[in-house]
Amino acid sequence: DVQHHYDLGNEFYSLWLDETMSYSCAYFKTLDDTLYQAQLQKIDHVLGKLQLKAGERLLDIGSGWGWLIIRAAQRYGVKALGITLSEEQYKKTKERIKELGLEGQVDVELAHYQELSSTKYKFDKIASVGMFEHVGQEHYPAFMKKVDELLEDKGLMLLHTITQLKEQPVSPWIDKYIFPGGYIPSLREIINLLPDYDFHVIDVESLRMHYAYTLDKWLENFERHREKVAAMYGERFVRMWRVYLSFSAATFRYRGLNIHEMLFS
């Protein structure tokens, strides 16, 4: 059950991530950076590439716990919308927007990206961080078509996703126990899609080792809260998640798994 895995994962991560409640690959300026610092640096790294200006409209597809849209509004004065499929993330983001007095400038919707109508919404900038791996290979054209519909002419899109060297199915173990239905694209199949929507590539950056360092930090936090996790989900889950984090860190280091940020217009 994909939704069961998704909800369980959200509840679990909320136990042991730093207070930013930010998932996906962090950005380390030094190996001494805390996970908290590195996650904020990741958000700032993404926002800097988008060249945001006050009054622009920003969409975050898969907005997680809301920190990218909140920070974009605070630092750049944009009007930001996030969308998520997680009720937990939606509720928490709504709370934070209200607490920070950003109502009217920042909003979040519990919605699928295909539900956004281009007659109602247009954006100067769009970001998607750590969500594209869950779109599914067969849905890539529909994803790009929707981005094309929602993005203003001369607008910028920042796509941050795990990639692999060649097109192949994900590990059967990962598909069964961690991310059912997920697919990791190759860099070339994403790049190959872009001309069909008149998208022009501006920048591509590899953050491969940043994800290895992120997974190291997650594993440290996981072990620190191991007993609490075991009490909630049992020893089987503990073993499963330890394998997932360790295996993933090793795969980024040694087996060709990568993460790329692509900026296109």
Accessible surface in RSA format (square Angstrom, percent):
REM  Atomic radii and reference values for relative SASA: ProtOr
REM  Chains: A
REM  Algorithm: Lee & Richards
REM  Probe-radius: 1.40
REM  Slices: 20
REM RES _ NUM      All-atoms   Total-Side   Main-Chain    Non-polar    All polar
REM                ABS   REL    ABS   REL    ABS   REL    ABS   REL    ABS   REL
RES ASP A   1   130.04  91.1  76.31  76.0  53.73 127.0  39.15  92.1  90.89  90.6
RES VAL A   2    88.55  58.3  83.86  75.9   4.70  11.3  83.86  72.9   4.70  12.7
RES GLN A   3    89.33  50.0  86.31  63.1   3.03   7.2  51.28 109.2  38.05  28.9
RES HIS A   4   106.60  58.3  99.84  69.4   6.76  17.3  66.29  68.3  40.32  46.9
RES HIS A   5    50.83  27.8  42.14  29.3   8.69  22.2  19.19  19.8  31.64  36.8
RES TYR A   6    89.03  41.6  80.60  45.9   8.43  21.9  65.52  49.2  23.50  29.0
RES ASP A   7    47.32  33.1  46.22  46.0   1.10   2.6  17.32  40.8  30.00  29.9
RES LEU A   8    32.34  18.0  28.06  20.1   4.28  10.7  31.70  22.3   0.64   1.7
RES GLY A   9     7.62   9.4   0.00   N/A   7.62   9.4   7.62  20.9   0.00   0.0
RES ASN A  10    12.49   8.6  11.40  11.0   1.09   2.6   0.17   0.4  12.31  11.9
RES GLU A  11    86.28  49.5  81.98  62.0   4.30  10.2  28.92  55.9  57.36  46.8
RES PHE A  12     0.00   0.0   0.00   0.0   0.00   0.0   0.00   0.0   0.00   0.0
RES TYR A  13    14.24   6.6  14.24   8.1   0.00   0.0  14.22  10.7   0.03   0.0
RES SER A  14    47.43  40.1  27.61  36.8  19.82  45.7  13.65  29.1  33.78  47.3
RES LEU A  15    50.89  28.3  30.99  22.2  19.90  50.0  34.26  24.1  16.63  44.8
RES TRP A  16     6.83   2.7   0.00   0.0   6.83  16.0   2.20   1.2   4.63   7.5
RES LEU A  17    17.27   9.6   1.64   1.2  15.62  39.3   1.68   1.2  15.58  41.9
RES ASP A  18    47.27  33.1  40.07  39.9   7.20  17.0   6.47  15.2  40.80  40.7
RES GLU A  19   133.64  76.7 114.27  86.4  19.37  46.1  43.66  84.4  89.98  73.5
RES THR A  20     5.94   4.2   4.88   4.9   1.06   2.5   4.86   6.5   1.08   1.6
RES MET A  21    21.58  11.2  21.13  14.0   0.45   1.1  12.29  10.4   9.29  12.3
RES SER A  22    13.06  11.0   7.61  10.2   5.45  12.5   5.28  11.2   7.78  10.9
RES TYR A  23    62.59  29.2  53.20  30.3   9.39  24.4  51.13  38.4  11.46  14.1
RES SER A  24     7.86   6.6   7.10   9.5   0.76   1.7   7.14  15.2   0.72   1.0
RES CYS A  25     0.09   0.1   0.00   0.0   0.09   0.2   0.00   0.0   0.09   0.1
RES ALA A  26     0.15   0.1   0.00   0.0   0.15   0.3   0.00   0.0   0.15   0.4
RES TYR A  27    40.34  18.8  40.34  22.9   0.00   0.0   7.65   5.8  32.68  40.3
RES PHE A  28    14.30   7.2   3.10   1.9  11.20  29.1   3.10   1.9  11.20  32.1
RES LYS A  29   148.10  72.2 114.50  70.3  33.59  80.0  65.86  59.3  82.23  87.6
RES THR A  30    75.23  53.5  66.12  67.0   9.10  21.7  71.19  95.6   4.04   6.1
RES LEU A  31   120.91  67.3 100.66  72.0  20.25  50.9 101.21  71.1  19.70  53.0
RES ASP A  32   132.21  92.6 107.39 106.9  24.83  58.7  33.43  78.7  98.78  98.5
RES ASP A  33    13.15   9.2  12.57  12.5   0.57   1.3   0.57   1.3  12.57  12.5
RES THR A  34    69.69  49.6  67.28  68.2   2.42   5.8  67.41  90.5   2.28   3.4
RES LEU A  35     7.79   4.3   4.72   3.4   3.07   7.7   4.72   3.3   3.07   8.3
RES TYR A  36    79.76  37.2  79.76  45.4   0.00   0.0  46.47  34.9  33.29  41.0
RES GLN A  37    80.75  45.2  77.87  56.9   2.87   6.8  20.83  44.3  59.91  45.4
RES ALA A  38     0.00   0.0   0.00   0.0   0.00   0.0   0.00   0.0   0.00   0.0
RES GLN A  39     1.41   0.8   1.41   1.0   0.00   0.0   1.41   3.0   0.00   0.0
RES LEU A  40    35.23  19.6  35.23  25.2   0.00   0.0  35.23  24.7   0.00   0.0
RES GLN A  41    32.04  17.9  28.90  21.1   3.14   7.5  14.23  30.3  17.82  13.5
RES LYS A  42     5.36   2.6   5.32   3.3   0.04   0.1   5.34   4.8   0.02   0.0
RES ILE A  43     3.28   1.9   3.28   2.4   0.00   0.0   3.28   2.4   0.00   0.0
RES ASP A  44    36.97  25.9  30.67  30.5   6.31  14.9  18.93  44.6  18.05  18.0
RES HIS A  45    43.18  23.6  33.93  23.6   9.26  23.7  28.14  29.0  15.04  17.5
RES VAL A  46     0.00   0.0   0.00   0.0   0.00   0.0   0.00   0.0   0.00   0.0
RES LEU A  47     0.13   0.1   0.03   0.0   0.10   0.3   0.03   0.0   0.10   0.3
RES GLY A  48    41.46  51.1   0.00   N/A  41.46  51.1  26.64  73.1  14.82  33.2
RES LYS A  49    34.37  16.8  25.64  15.7   8.72  20.8  33.32  30.0   1.05   1.1
RES LEU A  50     0.00   0.0   0.00   0.0   0.00   0.0   0.00   0.0   0.00   0.0
RES GLN A  51    99.11  55.4  86.56  63.3  12.55  29.9  37.13  79.0  61.98  47.0
RES LEU A  52    14.06   7.8   0.01   0.0  14.05  35.3   0.01   0.0  14.05  37.8
RES LYS A  53   124.75  60.9 119.97  73.6   4.78  11.4  99.55  89.6  25.20  26.8
RES ALA A  54    84.80  78.0  56.59  87.3  28.21  64.2  56.81  80.0  27.99  74.1
RES GLY A  55    53.67  66.2   0.00   N/A  53.67  66.2  33.23  91.2  20.43  45.8
RES GLU A  56    31.49  18.1  29.51  22.3   1.98   4.7  14.66  28.4  16.83  13.7
RES ARG A  57    94.02  39.5  93.98  47.9   0.04   0.1  38.69  52.9  55.33  33.5
RES LEU A  58     0.06   0.0   0.02   0.0   0.04   0.1   0.02   0.0   0.04   0.1
RES LEU A  59     0.01   0.0   0.01   0.0   0.00   0.0   0.01   0.0   0.00   0.0
RES ASP A  60     4.22   3.0   4.22   4.2   0.00   0.0   0.00   0.0   4.22   4.2
RES ILE A  61     1.29   0.7   1.29   1.0   0.00   0.0   1.29   0.9   0.00   0.0
RES GLY A  62    26.64  32.8   0.00   N/A  26.64  32.8  15.28  41.9  11.36  25.4
RES SER A  63     6.97   5.9   0.00   0.0   6.97  16.1   1.46   3.1   5.51   7.7
RES GLY A  64    21.30  26.3   0.00   N/A  21.30  26.3  19.90  54.6   1.40   3.1
RES TRP A  65    15.79   6.3  11.77   5.7   4.02   9.4   8.91   4.8   6.88  11.2
RES GLY A  66     0.48   0.6   0.00   N/A   0.48   0.6   0.15   0.4   0.33   0.7
RES TRP A  67    58.98  23.7  56.26  27.2   2.72   6.4  56.26  30.0   2.72   4.4
RES LEU A  68    11.55   6.4   9.50   6.8   2.05   5.2   9.50   6.7   2.05   5.5
RES ILE A  69     0.18   0.1   0.08   0.1   0.09   0.2   0.08   0.1   0.09   0.3
RES ILE A  70     0.04   0.0   0.04   0.0   0.00   0.0   0.04   0.0   0.00   0.0
RES ARG A  71    55.99  23.5  55.88  28.5   0.11   0.3   2.65   3.6  53.34  32.3
RES ALA A  72     0.00   0.0   0.00   0.0   0.00   0.0   0.00   0.0   0.00   0.0
RES ALA A  73     4.15   3.8   0.00   0.0   4.15   9.4   0.00   0.0   4.15  11.0
RES GLN A  74    97.93  54.8  60.58  44.3  37.35  88.9  28.43  60.5  69.50  52.7
RES ARG A  75   133.17  55.9  96.83  49.4  36.34  86.5  23.21  31.7 109.96  66.6
RES TYR A  76    66.02  30.8  54.61  31.1  11.40  29.7  43.25  32.5  22.77  28.1
RES GLY A  77    33.48  41.3   0.00   N/A  33.48  41.3  21.20  58.2  12.28  27.5
RES VAL A  78     0.00   0.0   0.00   0.0   0.00   0.0   0.00   0.0   0.00   0.0
RES LYS A  79   113.40  55.3 110.64  67.9   2.76   6.6  58.76  52.9  54.64  58.2
RES ALA A  80     5.50   5.1   0.00   0.0   5.50  12.5   1.42   2.0   4.09  10.8
RES LEU A  81    15.05   8.4  14.58  10.4   0.47   1.2  14.58  10.2   0.47   1.3
RES GLY A  82     0.00   0.0   0.00   N/A   0.00   0.0   0.00   0.0   0.00   0.0
RES ILE A  83     3.08   1.8   2.86   2.1   0.22   0.5   2.86   2.1   0.22   0.6
RES THR A  84     5.01   3.6   1.04   1.1   3.97   9.5   4.03   5.4   0.98   1.5
RES LEU A  85    99.77  55.6  86.52  61.9  13.25  33.3  87.12  61.2  12.65  34.0
RES SER A  86     0.00   0.0   0.00   0.0   0.00   0.0   0.00   0.0   0.00   0.0
RES GLU A  87    96.27  55.3  95.06  71.9   1.21   2.9  24.96  48.3  71.31  58.2
RES GLU A  88    71.94  41.3  65.70  49.7   6.23  14.8  39.25  75.9  32.69  26.7
RES GLN A  89    13.72   7.7  13.72  10.0   0.00   0.0   0.00   0.0  13.72  10.4
RES TYR A  90    61.75  28.8  61.75  35.1   0.00   0.0  28.26  21.2  33.50  41.3
RES LYS A  91   121.63  59.3 118.24  72.5   3.39   8.1  72.75  65.5  48.89  52.1
RES LYS A  92    73.68  35.9  72.66  44.6   1.02   2.4  29.29  26.4  44.39  47.3
RES THR A  93     0.00   0.0   0.00   0.0   0.00   0.0   0.00   0.0   0.00   0.0
RES LYS A  94    80.37  39.2  75.98  46.6   4.39  10.4  41.50  37.4  38.87  41.4
RES GLU A  95    82.78  47.5  77.01  58.3   5.77  13.7  36.02  69.7  46.76  38.2
RES ARG A  96    30.74  12.9  30.56  15.6   0.18   0.4   6.56   9.0  24.18  14.7
RES ILE A  97     4.31   2.5   4.31   3.2   0.00   0.0   4.31   3.1   0.00   0.0
RES LYS A  98   144.75  70.6 133.14  81.7  11.61  27.6  75.14  67.6  69.62  74.2
RES GLU A  99   136.99  78.6  97.18  73.5  39.80  94.8  48.31  93.4  88.68  72.4
RES LEU A 100    78.04  43.5  52.38  37.5  25.66  64.5  57.55  40.4  20.49  55.1
RES GLY A 101    61.08  75.3   0.00   N/A  61.08  75.3  32.23  88.5  28.85  64.6
RES LEU A 102    19.30  10.8  18.05  12.9   1.25   3.2  19.30  13.6   0.00   0.0
RES GLU A 103   118.06  67.8  92.07  69.7  25.99  61.9  35.81  69.3  82.24  67.1
RES GLY A 104    69.34  85.5   0.00   N/A  69.34  85.5  45.83 125.8  23.51  52.6
RES GLN A 105    53.54  29.9  49.45  36.1   4.09   9.7  21.11  44.9  32.42  24.6
RES VAL A 106     4.73   3.1   0.00   0.0   4.73  11.4   0.79   0.7   3.94  10.7
RES ASP A 107    59.12  41.4  58.94  58.7   0.17   0.4  23.10  54.4  36.02  35.9
RES VAL A 108     2.00   1.3   0.00   0.0   2.00   4.8   0.00   0.0   2.00   5.4
RES GLU A 109    48.14  27.6  46.23  35.0   1.91   4.5  21.43  41.5  26.71  21.8
RES LEU A 110    80.12  44.6  52.40  37.5  27.72  69.7  52.61  37.0  27.51  74.0
RES ALA A 111    12.52  11.5   7.68  11.8   4.84  11.0  10.59  14.9   1.92   5.1
RES HIS A 112    66.23  36.2  64.33  44.7   1.90   4.8  38.56  39.7  27.67  32.2
RES TYR A 113    11.76   5.5   9.64   5.5   2.12   5.5   4.53   3.4   7.23   8.9
RES GLN A 114    69.84  39.1  52.72  38.5  17.12  40.8  35.24  75.0  34.60  26.2
RES GLU A 115   120.84  69.4  89.23  67.5  31.61  75.3  45.27  87.6  75.57  61.7
RES LEU A 116     3.30   1.8   2.74   2.0   0.56   1.4   3.16   2.2   0.14   0.4
RES SER A 117    47.85  40.4  40.85  54.5   7.00  16.1  36.92  78.6  10.93  15.3
RES SER A 118    35.29  29.8  26.74  35.7   8.54  19.7   2.92   6.2  32.37  45.3
RES THR A 119   134.50  95.7  93.92  95.2  40.58  96.7  84.61 113.6  49.89  75.4
RES LYS A 120   153.92  75.1 119.79  73.5  34.13  81.3  80.72  72.7  73.20  78.0
RES TYR A 121    37.03  17.3  34.34  19.5   2.69   7.0  33.29  25.0   3.74   4.6
RES LYS A 122    80.32  39.2  72.87  44.7   7.46  17.8  45.96  41.4  34.37  36.6
RES PHE A 123     8.84   4.4   8.84   5.5   0.00   0.0   8.84   5.4   0.00   0.0
RES ASP A 124    29.89  20.9  29.45  29.3   0.44   1.0   4.36  10.3  25.53  25.5
RES LYS A 125    10.72   5.2  10.72   6.6   0.00   0.0   9.15   8.2   1.57   1.7
RES ILE A 126     0.00   0.0   0.00   0.0   0.00   0.0   0.00   0.0   0.00   0.0
RES ALA A 127     0.00   0.0   0.00   0.0   0.00   0.0   0.00   0.0   0.00   0.0
RES SER A 128     0.09   0.1   0.02   0.0   0.06   0.1   0.00   0.0   0.09   0.1
RES VAL A 129    21.51  14.2  11.39  10.3  10.11  24.4  11.39   9.9  10.11  27.4
RES GLY A 130    21.06  26.0   0.00   N/A  21.06  26.0   5.35  14.7  15.70  35.2
RES MET A 131    35.98  18.6  34.27  22.7   1.71   4.1  35.98  30.6   0.00   0.0
RES PHE A 132     0.16   0.1   0.00   0.0   0.16   0.4   0.00   0.0   0.16   0.5
RES GLU A 133    12.79   7.3  12.60   9.5   0.19   0.4  10.31  19.9   2.48   2.0
RES HIS A 134    86.33  47.2  61.70  42.9  24.63  63.0  39.01  40.2  47.33  55.1
RES VAL A 135    13.44   8.8   0.04   0.0  13.40  32.3   4.61   4.0   8.83  23.9
RES GLY A 136     7.31   9.0   0.00   N/A   7.31   9.0   7.31  20.0   0.00   0.0
RES GLN A 137    79.37  44.4  74.01  54.1   5.36  12.8  20.11  42.8  59.26  44.9
RES GLU A 138   130.86  75.1 100.04  75.7  30.82  73.4  61.50 118.9  69.37  56.6
RES HIS A 139    86.07  47.0  85.66  59.5   0.41   1.0  51.08  52.6  34.99  40.7
RES TYR A 140     5.24   2.4   5.24   3.0   0.00   0.0   5.24   3.9   0.00   0.0
RES PRO A 141    61.86  45.1  60.87  55.5   0.99   3.6  61.36  50.7   0.49   3.1
RES ALA A 142    42.62  39.2  35.56  54.9   7.05  16.0  40.09  56.5   2.52   6.7
RES PHE A 143     0.07   0.0   0.04   0.0   0.03   0.1   0.04   0.0   0.03   0.1
RES MET A 144     0.00   0.0   0.00   0.0   0.00   0.0   0.00   0.0   0.00   0.0
RES LYS A 145   115.89  56.5 115.83  71.1   0.06   0.1  82.51  74.3  33.38  35.6
RES LYS A 146    20.57  10.0  19.86  12.2   0.71   1.7   3.88   3.5  16.69  17.8
RES VAL A 147     0.58   0.4   0.58   0.5   0.00   0.0   0.58   0.5   0.00   0.0
RES ASP A 148    61.71  43.2  53.82  53.6   7.89  18.7   0.90   2.1  60.81  60.6
RES GLU A 149    50.08  28.8  43.18  32.7   6.90  16.4  30.07  58.2  20.01  16.3
RES LEU A 150     0.00   0.0   0.00   0.0   0.00   0.0   0.00   0.0   0.00   0.0
RES LEU A 151    13.93   7.8   4.55   3.3   9.38  23.6   4.55   3.2   9.38  25.2
RES GLU A 152    55.39  31.8  51.68  39.1   3.71   8.8  12.79  24.7  42.59  34.8
RES ASP A 153   123.27  86.3  94.23  93.8  29.04  68.7  46.76 110.0  76.52  76.3
RES LYS A 154   173.17  84.5 145.57  89.3  27.60  65.7 114.92 103.4  58.24  62.0
RES GLY A 155     4.68   5.8   0.00   N/A   4.68   5.8   3.69  10.1   0.99   2.2
RES LEU A 156    14.94   8.3  14.94  10.7   0.00   0.0  14.94  10.5   0.00   0.0
RES MET A 157     0.00   0.0   0.00   0.0   0.00   0.0   0.00   0.0   0.00   0.0
RES LEU A 158     0.18   0.1   0.18   0.1   0.00   0.0   0.18   0.1   0.00   0.0
RES LEU A 159     0.00   0.0   0.00   0.0   0.00   0.0   0.00   0.0   0.00   0.0
RES HIS A 160     0.04   0.0   0.01   0.0   0.03   0.1   0.01   0.0   0.03   0.0
RES THR A 161     0.00   0.0   0.00   0.0   0.00   0.0   0.00   0.0   0.00   0.0
RES ILE A 162    28.05  16.0  28.05  20.9   0.00   0.0  28.05  20.2   0.00   0.0
RES THR A 163     1.61   1.1   1.61   1.6   0.00   0.0   0.15   0.2   1.46   2.2
RES GLN A 164    18.76  10.5  15.18  11.1   3.57   8.5   7.22  15.4  11.53   8.7
RES LEU A 165   141.56  78.8 126.22  90.3  15.34  38.6 130.84  91.9  10.72  28.9
RES LYS A 166   128.09  62.5 127.04  77.9   1.05   2.5  69.15  62.2  58.94  62.8
RES GLU A 167    70.48  40.5  46.34  35.1  24.14  57.5  28.60  55.3  41.88  34.2
RES GLN A 168   101.68  56.9  95.05  69.5   6.63  15.8  21.84  46.5  79.85  60.6
RES PRO A 169   117.82  85.9 100.21  91.3  17.61  64.0 104.63  86.4  13.19  82.0
RES VAL A 170    25.78  17.0  12.90  11.7  12.88  31.0  18.94  16.5   6.84  18.6
RES SER A 171    40.13  33.9  26.13  34.9  14.01  32.3  23.87  50.8  16.26  22.8
RES PRO A 172   114.31  83.3 104.57  95.3   9.74  35.4 110.60  91.3   3.71  23.0
RES TRP A 173    82.09  32.9  76.11  36.8   5.98  14.0  60.19  32.1  21.90  35.5
RES ILE A 174    22.78  13.0  22.78  17.0   0.00   0.0  22.78  16.4   0.00   0.0
RES ASP A 175    55.89  39.2  53.95  53.7   1.95   4.6   5.25  12.4  50.64  50.5
RES LYS A 176   137.28  67.0 119.47  73.3  17.82  42.4  77.79  70.0  59.49  63.4
RES TYR A 177    54.05  25.2  53.45  30.4   0.60   1.6  25.92  19.5  28.13  34.7
RES ILE A 178     5.70   3.2   0.00   0.0   5.70  13.7   0.12   0.1   5.58  15.1
RES PHE A 179    59.17  29.6  56.79  35.2   2.38   6.2  58.88  35.7   0.30   0.8
RES PRO A 180    32.18  23.5  22.72  20.7   9.47  34.4  22.97  19.0   9.21  57.3
RES GLY A 181    57.48  70.9   0.00   N/A  57.48  70.9  38.06 104.5  19.42  43.5
RES GLY A 182    14.09  17.4   0.00   N/A  14.09  17.4   5.39  14.8   8.70  19.5
RES TYR A 183    22.88  10.7  22.23  12.7   0.64   1.7  21.92  16.5   0.96   1.2
RES ILE A 184    32.61  18.6  32.61  24.3   0.00   0.0  32.61  23.5   0.00   0.0
RES PRO A 185     0.00   0.0   0.00   0.0   0.00   0.0   0.00   0.0   0.00   0.0
RES SER A 186     0.09   0.1   0.09   0.1   0.00   0.0   0.09   0.2   0.00   0.0
RES LEU A 187    53.06  29.5  52.11  37.3   0.94   2.4  52.11  36.6   0.94   2.5
RES ARG A 188   143.04  60.1 134.26  68.4   8.78  20.9  63.29  86.5  79.75  48.3
RES GLU A 189    29.63  17.0  24.17  18.3   5.47  13.0  19.92  38.5   9.71   7.9
RES ILE A 190     0.00   0.0   0.00   0.0   0.00   0.0   0.00   0.0   0.00   0.0
RES ILE A 191    56.73  32.3  55.80  41.6   0.92   2.2  55.80  40.2   0.92   2.5
RES ASN A 192   113.91  78.6 102.19  98.8  11.72  28.2  18.20  43.8  95.71  92.5
RES LEU A 193    24.96  13.9  24.58  17.6   0.38   1.0  24.96  17.5   0.00   0.0
RES LEU A 194     0.56   0.3   0.56   0.4   0.00   0.0   0.56   0.4   0.00   0.0
RES PRO A 195    93.89  68.4  72.36  66.0  21.53  78.3  76.37  63.1  17.52 108.9
RES ASP A 196   109.70  76.8  74.78  74.4  34.92  82.6  21.87  51.5  87.83  87.6
RES TYR A 197    38.77  18.1  30.88  17.6   7.88  20.5  22.26  16.7  16.50  20.3
RES ASP A 198   107.79  75.5  95.77  95.3  12.03  28.4  35.75  84.1  72.04  71.8
RES PHE A 199    15.04   7.5   7.10   4.4   7.94  20.7   7.10   4.3   7.94  22.7
RES HIS A 200   115.85  63.3 111.49  77.5   4.36  11.2  80.56  83.0  35.30  41.1
RES VAL A 201    66.80  44.0  35.15  31.8  31.64  76.2  35.15  30.5  31.64  85.8
RES ILE A 202    94.50  53.8  61.80  46.0  32.70  78.8  66.76  48.1  27.74  75.3
RES ASP A 203    58.46  41.0  53.57  53.3   4.89  11.6  16.43  38.7  42.03  41.9
RES VAL A 204    59.61  39.2  29.84  27.0  29.76  71.7  29.84  25.9  29.76  80.7
RES GLU A 205    50.04  28.7  46.03  34.8   4.01   9.6  25.25  48.8  24.79  20.2
RES SER A 206    58.28  49.2  34.67  46.3  23.61  54.4  27.94  59.5  30.35  42.5
RES LEU A 207     2.44   1.4   1.90   1.4   0.54   1.4   2.44   1.7   0.00   0.0
RES ARG A 208    80.95  34.0  78.86  40.2   2.09   5.0  13.45  18.4  67.50  40.9
RES MET A 209    60.49  31.3  57.99  38.4   2.50   6.0  53.29  45.3   7.20   9.5
RES HIS A 210    36.04  19.7  36.04  25.1   0.00   0.0  14.10  14.5  21.94  25.5
RES TYR A 211    13.38   6.2  13.38   7.6   0.00   0.0   2.86   2.1  10.52  13.0
RES ALA A 212     0.00   0.0   0.00   0.0   0.00   0.0   0.00   0.0   0.00   0.0
RES TYR A 213    55.94  26.1  54.99  31.3   0.95   2.5  28.67  21.5  27.27  33.6
RES THR A 214     0.00   0.0   0.00   0.0   0.00   0.0   0.00   0.0   0.00   0.0
RES LEU A 215     2.97   1.7   2.46   1.8   0.51   1.3   2.46   1.7   0.51   1.4
RES ASP A 216    45.99  32.2  42.75  42.6   3.24   7.7  20.95  49.3  25.05  25.0
RES LYS A 217    47.57  23.2  47.00  28.8   0.58   1.4  17.36  15.6  30.21  32.2
RES TRP A 218     0.26   0.1   0.26   0.1   0.00   0.0   0.26   0.1   0.00   0.0
RES LEU A 219    44.22  24.6  44.22  31.6   0.00   0.0  44.22  31.1   0.00   0.0
RES GLU A 220    92.85  53.3  84.25  63.7   8.60  20.5  38.35  74.2  54.51  44.5
RES ASN A 221    16.41  11.3  16.41  15.9   0.00   0.0   1.01   2.4  15.40  14.9
RES PHE A 222     0.00   0.0   0.00   0.0   0.00   0.0   0.00   0.0   0.00   0.0
RES GLU A 223    70.73  40.6  55.47  42.0  15.26  36.3  40.38  78.1  30.35  24.8
RES ARG A 224   159.64  67.0 123.31  62.9  36.32  86.5  65.89  90.1  93.75  56.8
RES HIS A 225    50.80  27.8  47.37  32.9   3.43   8.8  33.30  34.3  17.50  20.4
RES ARG A 226    67.95  28.5  67.48  34.4   0.47   1.1  23.11  31.6  44.84  27.2
RES GLU A 227   141.78  81.4 133.77 101.2   8.01  19.1  48.13  93.1  93.64  76.5
RES LYS A 228   105.29  51.4  97.19  59.6   8.09  19.3  60.76  54.7  44.53  47.4
RES VAL A 229     0.00   0.0   0.00   0.0   0.00   0.0   0.00   0.0   0.00   0.0
RES ALA A 230    17.72  16.3   9.91  15.3   7.81  17.8  10.18  14.3   7.54  20.0
RES ALA A 231    92.57  85.1  48.07  74.2  44.50 101.2  61.10  86.0  31.47  83.4
RES MET A 232    77.29  40.0  43.10  28.5  34.18  81.4  46.26  39.3  31.03  41.1
RES TYR A 233    57.82  27.0  29.03  16.5  28.79  74.9  36.87  27.7  20.95  25.8
RES GLY A 234    30.07  37.1   0.00   N/A  30.07  37.1  27.99  76.8   2.08   4.7
RES GLU A 235    81.85  47.0  76.42  57.8   5.43  12.9  52.41 101.4  29.44  24.0
RES ARG A 236   151.21  63.5 147.41  75.1   3.80   9.1  61.10  83.5  90.11  54.6
RES PHE A 237    12.92   6.5  11.20   6.9   1.72   4.5  12.12   7.3   0.80   2.3
RES VAL A 238     0.38   0.2   0.38   0.3   0.00   0.0   0.38   0.3   0.00   0.0
RES ARG A 239   136.28  57.2 134.72  68.7   1.56   3.7  60.39  82.5  75.89  46.0
RES MET A 240    27.58  14.3  22.85  15.1   4.73  11.3  24.38  20.7   3.19   4.2
RES TRP A 241    12.27   4.9  12.27   5.9   0.00   0.0  12.27   6.5   0.00   0.0
RES ARG A 242    78.93  33.1  78.93  40.2   0.00   0.0  38.41  52.5  40.52  24.6
RES VAL A 243    76.73  50.5  73.01  66.1   3.73   9.0  76.58  66.5   0.16   0.4
RES TYR A 244    12.37   5.8  12.37   7.0   0.00   0.0   5.18   3.9   7.19   8.9
RES LEU A 245     0.40   0.2   0.00   0.0   0.40   1.0   0.00   0.0   0.40   1.1
RES SER A 246    47.49  40.1  39.86  53.2   7.63  17.6  35.01  74.6  12.48  17.5
RES PHE A 247    76.72  38.4  69.25  42.9   7.47  19.4  76.11  46.1   0.61   1.8
RES SER A 248    11.87  10.0  11.25  15.0   0.61   1.4   5.33  11.4   6.53   9.2
RES ALA A 249     8.88   8.2   8.88  13.7   0.00   0.0   8.88  12.5   0.00   0.0
RES ALA A 250    45.07  41.4  41.99  64.8   3.08   7.0  44.49  62.7   0.58   1.5
RES THR A 251    16.60  11.8  16.60  16.8   0.00   0.0  15.63  21.0   0.97   1.5
RES PHE A 252     3.73   1.9   3.49   2.2   0.24   0.6   3.49   2.1   0.24   0.7
RES ARG A 253    65.66  27.6  50.79  25.9  14.88  35.4  14.56  19.9  51.10  31.0
RES TYR A 254   174.05  81.3 138.60  78.9  35.45  92.3 106.73  80.2  67.33  83.0
RES ARG A 255   181.80  76.3 148.63  75.8  33.17  79.0  49.17  67.2 132.63  80.4
RES GLY A 256    42.98  53.0   0.00   N/A  42.98  53.0  30.49  83.7  12.48  28.0
RES LEU A 257    26.00  14.5  24.43  17.5   1.56   3.9  25.01  17.6   0.99   2.7
RES ASN A 258    30.88  21.3  30.88  29.8   0.00   0.0   4.09   9.9  26.79  25.9
RES ILE A 259     1.08   0.6   1.08   0.8   0.00   0.0   1.08   0.8   0.00   0.0
RES HIS A 260    19.39  10.6  19.39  13.5   0.00   0.0   8.89   9.2  10.49  12.2
RES GLU A 261     0.89   0.5   0.42   0.3   0.47   1.1   0.03   0.1   0.87   0.7
RES MET A 262     0.06   0.0   0.06   0.0   0.00   0.0   0.06   0.1   0.00   0.0
RES LEU A 263     7.12   4.0   6.87   4.9   0.26   0.6   6.87   4.8   0.26   0.7
RES PHE A 264     0.14   0.1   0.14   0.1   0.00   0.0   0.14   0.1   0.00   0.0
RES SER A 265    34.44  29.1  21.39  28.6  13.05  30.1  22.50  47.9  11.94  16.7
END  Absolute sums over single chains surface
CHAIN  1 A    12453.4      10185.5       2268.0       6797.9       5655.5
END  Absolute sums over all chains
TOTAL         12453.4      10185.5       2268.0       6797.9       5655.5
